[in-house]
Amino acid sequence: MNMIYLSKGIVKENSTEHLLRVARCGQEYSLSGEQAGLWLNGRFRFSEVKTESEKRTLKHLARMGLAETGAENTDVARYRILTQCVCCPAVNAKPEIFLSRAEKEALTWLRNAGLRLTVAELIFLREYKIKPEPRYLHAENRQALVEAIYTKNTIADNCLEQIMECAECRDETIRILLGLLKKKKLIVL
């Protein structure tokens, strides 16, 4: 099986077709050749490496923090890769008229939750049909949101990630996030 991956970071404005500049967590990286090609292939969707050379290059990108990888191309692998990423709403003035109701709801959570929600937390909110109501939104309601998500059953380290790996809406939520990524409404860090 081929290794799958998702790229992490933001393309800087001073990039050219020969030198791709990517920023992530305060660091700026210059990519060219195979590195740039692989990073761009995984920018808006999961991608696969096809050769040993690409596999080595991808491992190097992963060590730099510019990609998350999985050993197999499965729904569980895609979920696990996304749990290692931070999904942030893009600063983007384009209208949101072409987003589905579910995409708009996910984007509302990501923009207004008052904290950076993890993929597992977003899945939990969808699984338990918790809507982005004012009582859960913004910094002043952060505690109410945390208490809605984290109970005695989910508070232990990585417990929520493990539980949500089996959630009924897991794959649908992943599709929603990937749709937002493809529509440039989301940045993966």
Backbone bond lengths (Angstrom), bond angles and torsions (degrees), N, CA, C in turn:
res aa  C-N    CA-C-N  psi(-1)  N-CA   C-N-CA  omega(-1)  CA-C   N-CA-C  phi
1 M - - - 1.465 - - 1.520 110.63 -
2 N 1.311 115.44 146.93 1.456 120.80 178.75 1.514 111.16 -84.64
3 M 1.314 115.76 148.08 1.452 122.62 177.65 1.530 109.13 -73.24
4 I 1.343 117.18 135.85 1.466 120.40 175.73 1.519 108.65 -106.87
5 Y 1.326 115.12 161.51 1.458 118.77 -178.34 1.523 110.85 -159.25
6 L 1.328 113.30 165.14 1.453 123.11 173.97 1.525 106.22 -134.34
7 S 1.311 116.99 133.15 1.466 121.33 -179.26 1.521 110.30 -79.70
8 K 1.334 115.14 150.95 1.457 122.23 179.78 1.524 108.90 -126.34
9 G 1.325 116.08 140.22 1.454 120.41 177.41 1.516 112.15 123.94
10 I 1.323 114.74 179.45 1.463 122.57 -176.45 1.526 108.39 -126.54
11 V 1.330 116.67 132.37 1.466 120.89 176.11 1.525 108.18 -71.13
12 K 1.323 115.75 130.17 1.464 121.21 178.60 1.529 109.88 -83.22
13 E 1.326 116.07 151.33 1.468 121.84 -177.60 1.523 112.99 -62.17
14 N 1.328 117.77 -27.27 1.467 119.79 -176.77 1.533 112.44 -85.47
15 S 1.323 117.74 17.40 1.465 121.38 176.40 1.523 110.29 -73.76
16 T 1.334 115.30 151.23 1.465 121.06 174.83 1.524 107.96 -125.59
17 E 1.318 116.84 176.98 1.466 118.99 179.37 1.528 111.46 -70.01
18 H 1.330 117.87 -17.43 1.465 121.26 179.96 1.523 112.95 -100.08
19 L 1.334 117.20 -21.52 1.458 120.96 -177.56 1.524 109.28 -138.79
20 L 1.309 115.49 110.53 1.460 122.07 -179.36 1.521 108.25 -92.33
21 R 1.312 116.41 124.32 1.469 120.77 177.46 1.522 107.67 -105.82
22 V 1.337 115.06 124.60 1.461 121.86 -176.74 1.520 108.60 -123.95
23 A 1.327 116.43 132.55 1.465 121.68 177.68 1.521 109.46 -109.02
24 R 1.326 114.90 141.48 1.461 121.03 174.72 1.522 108.28 -156.69
25 C 1.328 115.76 125.79 1.473 122.60 175.65 1.532 112.64 53.42
26 G 1.329 115.93 45.10 1.454 120.55 175.89 1.519 115.39 81.06
27 Q 1.303 118.34 -2.71 1.469 122.64 178.35 1.523 108.92 -106.24
28 E 1.321 115.96 147.36 1.463 119.89 174.37 1.521 108.57 -118.40
29 Y 1.321 115.52 134.19 1.461 122.21 -177.68 1.522 109.07 -120.26
30 S 1.321 116.15 143.62 1.465 121.97 175.33 1.520 108.14 -106.85
31 L 1.326 116.50 122.28 1.461 121.72 -178.55 1.518 109.38 -119.25
32 S 1.320 115.65 143.19 1.463 120.31 175.02 1.518 108.33 -145.11
33 G 1.319 116.21 170.09 1.461 121.38 176.20 1.517 113.40 56.99
34 E 1.332 115.19 -133.73 1.466 121.02 -176.40 1.526 112.11 -62.29
35 Q 1.341 117.25 -37.33 1.467 119.93 178.28 1.522 110.59 -58.95
36 A 1.324 116.79 -49.33 1.464 121.32 -179.06 1.522 110.62 -62.71
37 G 1.328 116.89 -44.28 1.466 120.79 179.89 1.516 112.55 -60.64
38 L 1.331 116.43 -46.14 1.468 119.77 178.98 1.521 110.89 -64.13
39 W 1.350 116.59 -43.83 1.460 119.23 -178.83 1.531 110.04 -60.95
40 L 1.323 116.75 -45.31 1.472 120.21 179.76 1.527 111.72 -63.85
41 N 1.332 118.11 -36.91 1.472 120.89 178.84 1.523 112.22 -62.80
42 G 1.326 117.81 -30.48 1.459 121.20 -178.91 1.511 113.95 -101.34
43 R 1.320 116.81 11.22 1.463 120.73 -175.51 1.529 113.07 -70.05
44 F 1.325 118.13 -42.56 1.463 121.09 -174.84 1.521 113.35 -116.30
45 R 1.335 116.72 5.41 1.470 120.11 -178.97 1.523 108.58 -165.54
46 F 1.328 114.97 166.12 1.461 118.99 172.12 1.516 107.98 -69.42
47 S 1.303 115.86 141.61 1.456 120.90 178.92 1.525 108.67 -132.76
48 E 1.323 115.79 166.90 1.466 121.78 -179.47 1.513 110.13 -122.54
49 V 1.333 115.80 145.09 1.463 119.21 171.34 1.523 107.71 -89.06
50 K 1.320 115.59 148.30 1.467 119.59 -174.43 1.525 113.81 -116.49
51 T 1.330 117.11 -18.84 1.465 119.45 -177.12 1.526 110.06 -126.49
52 E 1.315 116.05 165.82 1.472 120.76 176.64 1.525 110.72 -64.27
53 S 1.318 116.72 -37.09 1.461 120.85 178.23 1.533 110.36 -61.91
54 E 1.337 116.13 -45.74 1.471 120.07 177.58 1.525 110.79 -62.44
55 K 1.313 116.95 -38.14 1.467 121.08 179.67 1.536 110.34 -62.21
56 R 1.323 117.20 -44.82 1.469 121.23 178.15 1.532 110.54 -63.43
57 T 1.323 115.91 -43.69 1.466 120.32 179.87 1.524 110.45 -63.81
58 L 1.326 116.83 -41.73 1.462 120.75 179.24 1.524 111.04 -63.59
59 K 1.318 117.26 -41.25 1.473 120.17 178.01 1.524 110.12 -60.61
60 H 1.329 116.71 -37.02 1.467 120.67 176.99 1.535 110.40 -66.09
61 L 1.333 117.42 -43.67 1.471 120.80 176.25 1.526 110.41 -59.74
62 A 1.328 117.09 -40.47 1.468 121.17 179.20 1.528 110.41 -64.56
63 R 1.328 117.90 -41.38 1.473 120.73 177.99 1.529 111.10 -62.91
64 M 1.335 116.62 -32.63 1.473 120.82 177.48 1.531 111.42 -76.73
65 G 1.341 117.26 -10.26 1.460 120.63 -178.15 1.515 113.48 86.54
66 L 1.337 117.54 14.75 1.463 121.47 -176.48 1.522 113.27 -100.64
67 A 1.329 117.68 4.55 1.468 121.25 177.35 1.522 108.81 -157.09
68 E 1.322 115.09 149.34 1.472 122.43 169.83 1.508 105.87 -114.25
69 T 1.315 116.38 136.46 1.461 120.55 -174.18 1.519 112.27 -121.78
70 G 1.322 114.00 159.26 1.460 122.37 174.31 1.516 109.01 -138.32
71 A 1.326 115.99 148.45 1.468 120.61 -175.05 1.521 113.04 -76.82
72 E 1.327 117.03 -20.20 1.471 118.56 -178.02 1.519 110.44 -139.31
73 N 1.318 115.79 159.56 1.458 122.09 -177.57 1.527 109.24 -96.64
74 T 1.342 115.58 78.78 1.463 121.34 -179.84 1.524 109.13 -130.95
75 D 1.331 115.98 165.03 1.466 120.44 176.94 1.525 110.90 -61.63
76 V 1.331 117.00 -40.48 1.471 120.75 179.25 1.526 110.11 -63.68
77 A 1.326 117.29 -42.06 1.472 120.72 178.67 1.528 110.64 -61.90
78 R 1.331 117.37 -42.22 1.470 120.59 178.30 1.529 110.08 -62.76
79 Y 1.329 117.41 -42.02 1.467 121.12 177.02 1.532 110.04 -60.26
80 R 1.315 116.55 -48.86 1.467 120.32 -177.47 1.521 111.60 -62.96
81 I 1.326 117.12 -37.70 1.464 120.09 176.86 1.530 109.68 -62.83
82 L 1.325 117.00 -46.95 1.471 119.92 -178.30 1.524 112.66 -65.95
83 T 1.338 118.24 -28.46 1.469 118.99 177.70 1.525 111.25 -68.44
84 Q 1.329 117.32 -16.81 1.465 121.42 178.20 1.532 111.98 -92.68
85 C 1.318 116.18 3.25 1.466 121.80 -178.09 1.523 110.26 -113.59
86 V 1.314 115.40 160.30 1.458 122.06 171.20 1.526 106.11 -108.66
87 C 1.325 116.30 120.87 1.467 121.65 178.92 1.521 108.46 -96.45
88 C 1.314 116.70 118.65 1.467 122.42 -177.91 1.523 109.58 -118.66
89 P 1.330 116.66 143.18 1.465 118.16 175.40 1.527 109.62 -67.65
90 A 1.308 116.20 137.89 1.468 121.03 178.11 1.517 109.13 -75.07
91 V 1.311 116.29 145.33 1.459 121.17 173.26 1.519 104.58 -83.33
92 N 1.324 115.25 109.03 1.456 119.00 -163.23 1.527 108.12 -154.65
93 A 1.304 117.52 123.70 1.465 120.93 -176.24 1.524 113.44 -88.76
94 K 1.329 117.47 -1.39 1.464 119.14 -177.27 1.528 110.41 -65.97
95 P 1.326 117.51 145.40 1.469 119.99 -179.61 1.530 111.77 -64.82
96 E 1.318 114.83 154.64 1.460 120.47 -177.61 1.525 112.12 -104.98
97 I 1.315 117.12 25.15 1.464 120.31 -177.23 1.518 112.76 -69.93
98 F 1.330 117.66 -19.28 1.463 120.02 -177.70 1.526 112.84 -96.17
99 L 1.323 117.04 11.21 1.461 120.41 178.66 1.523 110.29 -92.38
100 S 1.317 115.87 145.24 1.466 120.22 175.31 1.529 108.78 -72.68
101 R 1.316 116.62 166.65 1.462 121.51 177.97 1.535 109.98 -58.47
102 A 1.327 116.77 -42.98 1.469 121.30 -179.41 1.531 111.23 -65.35
103 E 1.345 117.04 -38.60 1.467 120.26 177.84 1.530 110.34 -66.34
104 K 1.333 116.69 -41.40 1.468 120.21 178.33 1.524 110.81 -62.67
105 E 1.338 116.46 -40.55 1.463 120.38 179.43 1.531 110.83 -64.61
106 A 1.325 117.19 -45.58 1.470 120.66 178.75 1.526 110.53 -61.62
107 L 1.322 116.85 -41.70 1.458 121.25 179.36 1.530 111.07 -65.90
108 T 1.329 117.37 -37.88 1.464 121.07 175.99 1.520 110.31 -60.58
109 W 1.337 116.55 -45.69 1.464 119.99 177.03 1.529 110.53 -59.16
110 L 1.314 116.75 -48.94 1.466 120.24 -175.98 1.529 112.25 -64.37
111 R 1.317 117.14 -35.77 1.469 120.63 -178.24 1.526 113.11 -80.17
112 N 1.328 116.67 -34.52 1.464 119.28 -166.06 1.522 116.04 -120.03
113 A 1.312 118.56 8.12 1.467 120.35 -174.84 1.524 113.21 -68.31
114 G 1.316 118.22 -21.04 1.459 119.85 -177.48 1.521 112.11 86.56
115 L 1.323 116.93 0.26 1.459 123.73 174.86 1.514 107.99 -158.04
116 R 1.325 116.82 163.50 1.470 121.02 177.52 1.516 108.73 -78.49
117 L 1.316 116.24 110.13 1.466 120.32 179.22 1.523 110.37 -78.56
118 T 1.322 115.86 140.18 1.460 120.64 174.67 1.525 108.73 -83.91
119 V 1.320 116.05 167.27 1.462 120.71 176.84 1.529 109.77 -61.69
120 A 1.330 117.27 -41.25 1.468 120.44 179.05 1.531 110.71 -62.22
121 E 1.327 117.48 -39.56 1.464 120.71 178.18 1.524 111.20 -65.45
122 L 1.329 117.49 -41.42 1.471 120.49 176.86 1.525 111.06 -62.18
123 I 1.314 116.83 -41.56 1.467 120.49 178.12 1.521 109.68 -63.76
124 F 1.331 117.54 -42.52 1.463 121.45 177.87 1.530 110.22 -57.53
125 L 1.319 117.24 -47.12 1.468 121.04 -178.97 1.526 111.23 -60.19
126 R 1.336 117.31 -41.05 1.472 120.66 177.53 1.526 111.12 -70.56
127 E 1.321 116.52 -43.15 1.468 121.42 -177.30 1.533 110.79 -59.80
128 Y 1.336 116.00 -40.29 1.468 120.38 -177.83 1.523 112.46 -99.20
129 K 1.338 115.64 14.38 1.467 123.24 174.25 1.532 112.81 52.12
130 I 1.319 115.61 40.65 1.463 121.48 175.50 1.530 106.89 -87.36
131 K 1.303 115.76 117.82 1.469 121.95 -175.72 1.529 110.57 -89.20
132 P 1.328 117.54 155.42 1.465 120.66 178.78 1.533 111.20 -76.33
133 E 1.308 114.87 71.31 1.468 121.96 -179.94 1.529 109.22 -86.20
134 P 1.340 117.03 156.65 1.467 120.57 -178.13 1.533 114.08 -52.03
135 R 1.321 118.30 -32.99 1.477 120.08 -177.56 1.530 112.75 -66.44
136 Y 1.354 117.38 -14.56 1.466 121.40 179.04 1.529 113.34 -109.67
137 L 1.316 117.01 -5.50 1.464 120.08 -171.38 1.522 112.80 -100.25
138 H 1.317 115.09 152.17 1.457 125.90 174.59 1.530 111.62 74.39
139 A 1.315 114.83 164.93 1.464 121.89 -172.70 1.526 112.77 -57.34
140 E 1.326 116.85 -36.75 1.471 119.06 -177.06 1.530 112.88 -68.33
141 N 1.324 117.83 -17.44 1.472 121.54 179.46 1.529 112.54 -112.31
142 R 1.307 116.08 13.78 1.466 122.10 -178.98 1.530 111.72 -55.95
143 Q 1.327 116.64 -43.27 1.467 120.07 -177.53 1.528 111.34 -62.96
144 A 1.316 117.47 -40.40 1.472 120.66 178.68 1.527 110.62 -62.64
145 L 1.325 116.97 -39.92 1.466 120.71 178.90 1.528 110.65 -66.36
146 V 1.318 116.58 -45.80 1.469 120.66 179.11 1.524 110.22 -59.86
147 E 1.329 117.03 -42.58 1.470 120.43 -179.98 1.525 112.08 -68.27
148 A 1.333 117.78 -29.16 1.471 120.60 176.73 1.529 110.86 -69.95
149 I 1.325 116.70 -33.68 1.468 121.08 -177.01 1.521 111.69 -87.53
150 Y 1.320 116.53 -45.49 1.468 120.14 -172.07 1.521 111.75 -100.48
151 T 1.312 113.50 112.10 1.460 121.97 177.50 1.524 107.46 -116.17
152 K 1.320 116.67 -177.85 1.474 119.30 177.84 1.528 110.98 -60.11
153 N 1.342 117.66 -23.95 1.467 121.04 -179.88 1.526 113.67 -83.70
154 T 1.337 117.31 -18.62 1.469 119.48 -174.53 1.522 113.97 -119.98
155 I 1.314 118.70 -2.40 1.464 121.10 -171.44 1.529 113.87 -76.66
156 A 1.317 118.87 -25.67 1.473 121.07 -177.59 1.529 110.47 -62.68
157 D 1.338 115.47 152.44 1.471 121.55 179.94 1.520 112.33 -51.18
158 N 1.325 116.37 127.79 1.470 124.49 177.39 1.522 114.31 61.84
159 C 1.308 117.72 4.46 1.467 120.67 -179.26 1.527 110.64 -64.33
160 L 1.329 116.95 -45.09 1.463 120.09 -179.38 1.530 110.50 -61.20
161 E 1.325 117.59 -42.78 1.471 121.09 178.69 1.521 111.08 -59.63
162 Q 1.329 116.45 -42.05 1.468 120.52 -179.95 1.523 111.40 -67.52
163 I 1.322 117.12 -42.32 1.470 120.92 179.79 1.530 110.18 -65.99
164 M 1.329 117.21 -44.68 1.464 121.16 -176.84 1.531 112.44 -72.16
165 E 1.325 117.33 -16.55 1.465 120.13 174.76 1.525 110.55 -61.83
166 C 1.332 116.52 -25.67 1.470 121.66 -179.79 1.528 112.49 -104.14
167 A 1.333 118.00 5.64 1.465 121.21 -177.27 1.524 110.91 -65.66
168 E 1.313 114.66 143.92 1.467 120.91 -179.71 1.531 112.07 -61.05
169 C 1.327 116.92 -36.55 1.471 120.12 -175.98 1.531 113.21 -93.25
170 R 1.328 117.73 9.76 1.474 121.20 -177.48 1.529 112.25 -54.32
171 D 1.327 117.12 -56.60 1.468 120.43 -174.57 1.524 111.87 -65.74
172 E 1.326 116.62 -36.95 1.470 120.49 177.66 1.531 110.14 -64.52
173 T 1.327 116.85 -41.85 1.464 120.40 178.94 1.525 110.72 -65.15
174 I 1.322 116.91 -40.05 1.470 120.68 176.54 1.530 109.70 -61.34
175 R 1.335 116.93 -43.06 1.478 120.49 177.77 1.534 111.08 -61.07
176 I 1.330 116.55 -40.12 1.470 121.03 178.49 1.529 109.97 -62.20
177 L 1.322 116.91 -47.23 1.464 120.59 179.94 1.527 111.32 -63.41
178 L 1.324 116.87 -40.88 1.467 119.98 178.09 1.525 111.22 -66.72
179 G 1.341 117.15 -34.02 1.462 120.98 175.22 1.521 111.11 -63.54
180 L 1.340 116.42 -41.95 1.467 120.49 177.35 1.524 111.07 -66.08
181 L 1.319 116.54 -37.51 1.463 120.91 177.99 1.528 110.39 -64.10
182 K 1.317 116.28 -46.74 1.471 121.49 -179.60 1.533 111.17 -63.01
183 K 1.339 116.50 -34.39 1.470 121.16 179.79 1.527 112.12 -85.37
184 K 1.326 116.00 7.87 1.466 123.10 177.33 1.524 112.84 63.15
185 K 1.306 116.76 30.95 1.463 122.04 176.11 1.523 111.43 -98.31
186 L 1.337 115.63 -5.76 1.455 121.77 -174.10 1.524 108.96 -135.46
187 I 1.324 115.63 146.25 1.462 122.52 173.69 1.519 106.50 -121.33
188 V 1.321 116.21 137.57 1.463 120.75 178.17 1.523 108.35 -105.63
189 L 1.323 115.00 124.62 1.474 121.33 178.88 1.513 110.21 -120.93
